[in-house]
Amino acid sequence: MIQGILTFQFVLNTTDSGEISPEFRPIQIIFKEGEERFTKDNFADLIIENDLFATFYQHTTGIYKLESGVSNFYTGRLKETPYQAFSYFRQENDGSQFIAIAIFELDDEIELFEDIFKDLASRLDVILQTLIRAQNAKQISQISNVNIRLANELKFAIFQIERLSRLDKLQKVALIYNSPERLKMLEILRERPILKEELKSSIEKIKPTINIDILLRPFLELNLVRRDWSKGEKDKKTGIITNQGEFLFLIKDLVLARTPSAYLFNHLKETKSELFELYREKVNEFFSKYDPLKEPIEETRKLASILLNPDIYDFFALLRSNYYPLDKIPKVFSDFAVTDILLDNLKKLNIITEIPLKEKIEGEEQERKWIALLTDIEPLVIFPEYILPYIRNSFKTPKEETRISYQIAKKAYDLLETTYPEKIEF
C-alpha cells in the first residue's frame, strides 16, 4: 500500500561562514488517507535524509550541466526504513532541482502503478515551472495557488494508486496477462511441477530484480497454483539430495477472453429497444470471426491493460449493465482523462461499438449515436488435462534438470484429481 508522496526542492544554502549547506526543502507532503503515524513535520520513520540523498544521487549521477533541463525516474528500496520508493527528478533550465518520491511497502508491486506516477510527473513539469516563475517574481498568492494545485495532484495520484491496489478477481487475471514475467511463469507451470527456486531462476533471466512471491500472488489468490513441500530424494550413487524444496503445481488454467454481453443483449431484447437489431448485427459480425484460443497474445495483453486502467475499468464496468447516448456519457472518468481518446481506444480494440439511430430530438428527426459494450471480457477457466503426459514425461526423462521424482509426479496427479470439482467464480 502506498504511504504517501513527498515533494522537495533541492537547494544549496550558504552559511554565514561561507560554507555550503545542502537542503531538501519540502514543497508538499501528502500521506494516504487516514494515516496517523506520520506528519508533515515528522516522517523520519518513513524516509530519512540519508535515503533522500541516496535517491537524489541515483537521479543526478552523470548530470554535469546545471543549466539544462533534465528529468528521470528511479525505483529502489530505501536503506534506512522498511519501504521502497518510486521517484521522479526534475531539473529546470535555470538549474532548479526538484524530486517527488512515492513511498510504498516492500511487498507492493510498484510496476503496477508506473503509468499513474508517470502521468503525475508530466503534470508536475508544468506545476514546477509555474512555481519557479512565481518564486522568482516573489508572487506570494501565486505560490500559494501552485501549492494548492500540487497538493491536489498528489492526493489524486494517491487515490488512483489506492484504487488500483484493490483489484477484483478479473483484474488479478489481467495482472497475469499484462506481465511478461507472469506469462513466462504460466508457460513453465503448464509443462510440469517445478521447484519455486528453479522457477525464480528462470524468470530472473528475463528480469534479474524480480520478487517471486509478488509475481506468484495472483496465481495463488485465484487458486490456479498449489504449493507443497518435498523432502527430496537421495541419489544412491552420489548421496546428493534432489527435488527438495517448495514445489508449485498448476491445478487450473485460464484464458482471458472476449464474450458477448448476455445481460445487455437480453436487456435490449426484453425492452424492445430500437437498438436491438443493430446491436445484434454488430455482435454477430464480431463473434463469427472470433476464437479465444487463437487470439494473439499481444491482443490479450491489450485487454489486460484496459482492466488495469482505473478510469477505463470503471467505464467498462458501467457499460456491462447499460448503454448510453454519446452526448450523455456518465462522468466516471477522472478529471485528467480525455474522454474522446479513451472512447476511441475502446472502439479500436472492439470493446465498445457506436450505433447511429435516427430519433426525434426536440421535435426534429436527428441521428443520435449510442455507445454499447460490444465485447465483455471474462476469464475462461480450463482444467489442465494437457499437463498429464508432461508430468509422466518429466518423471521418466533422463534429463536431471527437468526430471521430477515419483512422489512429486504422484502429488501432481492427486492434486489435479482432488481439485477437479473446484470452481473459480468471477
N, C-alpha and C positions, 0 to 999 in steps of 0.2 A: 504494500500500500504506500502511496506517495505520502511523504511527511510535510513537504512544503516546497516552495520555490523562492529562492533568495536572490536578490539583485544587488550588485555593488558597482561602484566606480572606483577604479584603482588610481590613487593619487600619490604623488611624491611630495611630502611636506618638508619644508626647510625649518630646522630649529633655530633658536637664537644664536647657537654656537656655529651655525652653518652646516650642520650635519643633515643628511637626507633621511627622512623617516617615512617609509612606505606605509600606506594605509588602505584598507578596503573599506570604503565609506558606504554604508548601507543606503540604498535608494528606497526600495520597497521589499519587505519581507512578509510573505503570506504563508500561513500554515493551513493544513487541511481543516475542514470544519469540525469544530468540537475539540480541537487539540488544546490540551491544558498543560502539557509538560513543558512547552517552550513558549517564550515570549519574544517580542522584537528586540528586547534588551538582554535576553538570556537564552541563548540557543547553543551553548557550548557542548551540551550532550548530543547535539545533532551534527555540528561541524565546528572545528576549532580553527584558529588562524593557520596552524601548520598545514592542515589539509587545504585550506584556501590557497596558500602559497604554492603547494604542490600541484593543485589543479591548474592554477594560473600558469605555472611553469610549463605544464603539458601543452597549453594553448600557445604560449609565446615562444617556445623553442623554435629557432630558425627565423624569427621576425627581426630584421635588422634595421628597418626604417620605421621611425615613429610618425613620419609624415605621409602615411599611405593607409588606405582603408583595407582592413583585413577582418575576416570572420571565420570561425571554425567551431567544430563540435568535439566533445570528448566524453567518453564513458569510462568509469573505473570505480574500484572500491576505495572508500576512504580508509586511511590507515589508523586514525586515532579514534574513530567511532564505528559502531557496527552497522554502517549503511553504505550504499553505493550512490554514485552521482551521475547525472546526465547534465552536462554543462555546455553553455554557449558563450563564446568570447567574441567581442566586437571592438575593433579599433577603428576610430574615425580618422578622417584625413588630417585633422589637427592634432592627432596623437592621443586624444582622449580614449581611455580604455575602460571597457565595461565587461562584466561577467554575470551571467544568470545561471544559477545552479538549482536543478530539481533533484531532491534527495528522496531515495527510495529504500525500502527494506531490502535485505540481501537476497531474499528469495523471490523478489519481483522480477518479472520478465521485461526488462527495460525496452527491448526492441519493439515490443507491442505498442509502446507509446511514442515511438520515434516520429511519426507523422504529426501528431499533436504538438510535440515540442518544437519541431521544425517550423510548423505553421506559426507558433508563438514567436519564434525567433525572427521570422520575416516581419511580423508586426512590431517587434522590439526595435528593429532597424529604424523604422520611421519615428517611433517614440523617442529613442535615444538622440536622434538628430535634432528633434524638436527641443529636447531637454538642453542640449548643448547651446543652441541658439538662445534659449531663454536664460540660461546661466550667464552667457557672455553679455547679454543685454541687461542682465540683472532685473528681469521682469518677474517679480515675486508671484503675481497672480497666475502668470503663465506656467511657472514652475509648479505651482500648486495644482493646476489643472492637469499637467502632464503626469504628476504623481498619482492623481486620482485615476486617470486613464490606465496607467501602468498597473496599479493595484487591481483594477477590474479585469485587465487582461490576465493577470496571474491567477486570480480567483476562477476565471472561466476555464483556463487551462487545467487547473486542479480538478474542477468539476468534470471536465471531459475525461480526464485520466481516471478519476474515481468511477465514472460511469462505465468506462471500458474495462475496469478491473472486475466488475460484477457480470461476468459472462454467463449466458444461459447455455444449455446443452448444445444447441445448434451452433453457437459461436465457438464452443470448445472444439467442435468438429472442424470449424473453419481454421482454428489455430493449427490443426494438424496439416491441412491442405495449403495453408498460406506460408508454411515454413519449409525450406529445402531440407533442413536438418531432420525435421519430423517426418517428412516424406521418405527420406532415406531410411529412417528408423523403421517405418512401416514396411518398406520394401524388404528389409533384412528380417523383420519379425515374420513376414509371410513365408519365409524359407525354412525356418527351424527355430526351436527354442534356443536361446542364446544367453550366455553369461552377461550380466549387466556391465561388467568391466570390459568385456570384449566389444559390446555394443558401443560403449563410451569411446573406446579406441578407434572404432570405425568412423564414428561421427566426428571425432576430433580431426580427422583428415580433411573434412570439409571446413570445419571452423574450430581451431585449436582452443578457443576460450569458452566452449560450451559448458553449461551446467546440466548434467544428465538428468538430475532429479527434476529440474524445471521443465525440461523437454518431455519427460515421461508423464508429467502431471495430467494432461488431458486424456492420455491413454488409460490411466488408472481411474480417473474420475468418471470416465464414460464406461468403465468396466470392459474395455477391449482387451486388456492385458492383465494377467495374474502373475504374481511373484511367488517364488518358493525357493527355499534354501536347500542346496545339495552339499552333503558332506564329502562328496567326491569319491573317487576310487583309486586305489594304489596300483601302479603298474608292477606286475610280478617280476619283471626283469630289472627295471631301474629303481623301483621303490618310490618313484615320483607320483604324487597325488595329482590327479587331473579332474576336471569337471567339478571343482569345488568352488562354492560361492553362490551368490544370488542369481537365479535364472529367471528369465522373462518368457512368458508363454502367451501367444496370441490366441484368444478364445472367440473373438468376434472381429469381423472386418466390416468396413463400411465404405460407401461411395457417396460423395456429395453430389446430388443430382437435382435436376430440374423436374418439377411435376406440375400438372395443371392445378389451378386453384379450385378445388372441388366446392369449397364454400362459396366463392364468388360466382362460379358458374351456376350453382343451384339457386343462389340468391337472385341473380338476373333472370333466371328462368321462372322462378316462382312469382316474382313481382311483375312478370310480363313486360320487362323493360324493353324499350325500343333498341337498346344497345345489344340485346341478347344475340341476335343472329349475326351481327357484325363481329361481336366478340368471339362467338363460336367459330366463325370462319378463320379468324386470326389464330386462335388456339389450335385448331385442327391443322392449319397450314404449318405451324411451327413443329408440332409434335409428330407429324407424319414423317419428318426428316430427322428426328432426334433419337439418339441411342445413348443412354448414360454411360454404358460400358465402352463406348467408342469416343467419348468426349476427350479431346486433347487435354493433357494435364495443365497446359497454360490457361485454357478456358476455365477449368475448375479452380485454379488459383485466383482468377479474376472474381469468380463468385465468392470465394473465401474472403477476399479483401473487402468486398462490399459488406459482408456480415460483420467485419471488424471495424467499420467506419461508423461511429456513433450516430452521426446525422443521417446517413443513408439507411442505416439499420432501423432507426425509428420510423422513417418514412415507409420503408419496406414492410415493417410490422403493421403499420396503419393500413396499407393497401391490401393486406391479406384478408381484410374483412369489409372493405368498402372501395368505392370508385368515386372520382371527383372530376368536376369540370376544371379545365386547365386554368381558368381565370379565378378559381376559388380553391386553390391548393391550400390545405391547412398549414399553419405556421408551426412546423415541427423542426425545421432546420435551425441551427444556431445562427446568431447574428453575423457570423463571419462566413457562412456558407453561401455560395452563389447558386440560387435555386435553379436557374436555367441550365447551368453547367451540369449540376447533379442530375437533372432530368434527362439531359442529352446523353450523359454517360449510361444511365439506366436503359435508355432506348437502344443505344448501340449494343449493349450486352443482352438485349431481348429480355430484360427483366420486366419492363413495363411496355405498354403499347398505347398509342394515341389513336382514338377513334373519333372521326368527324361525324357529327349528327346534326341534321337540319331541324331546328325547333323555333318556336315563336318566342322572341325576346322583346318585351315591351311592345307587343302588337305586330312586330315585323318578323318575317321568317329569316333567320340567320343561321349560319353554320357555327356550331359550338364544338369545341374539341374536349374530349373526355380522356382522362388518364385511368388506366386499369392495369392490374397485375397480369402480365402475360404468362410468366412462369414463376411458380413458387420454388423455393429451394428447400429440399429436405434430404436428410441422410437416409440412404438405403442400407439397412443392416444385413450383413451376409454371414452365414455360418461358413467358416473357412475350411470346408471339406477338402479343398485343393491341397491343404498342407499335409494331409495324411501320408501320401507317398514320400514327401520331402522328409518327414520325420523318420520314416523307415530307412530311407537312403542315408540320412545323417547318422543313424545308428550303425549301419553296415559299412559305411565308407571307410577305406583305409587311411584317408587323409586326416591326420591328427588335428589340423587347425579347424576342421568343420565337424569332427566326429563327436557324437554325444553318447552318453552311457545308456545302458538298458534302463536304469532307474529313471533317467530323465525322459527317455522316449515313452516309457510306460506312464509317467506322470502327465506328459503332454496328451496322450490318448485319454487318460482318465479325466483330465480337466475338460477336454472337448466333449466327452460323453456327459459329464455331470452338469455342465453349463449350457448344454444344447437347448433346454427348455426356457432358459432365462431370456427375458425380453428387455430391450432398451427403449424406453419411451421418450419421445421428443414432443 
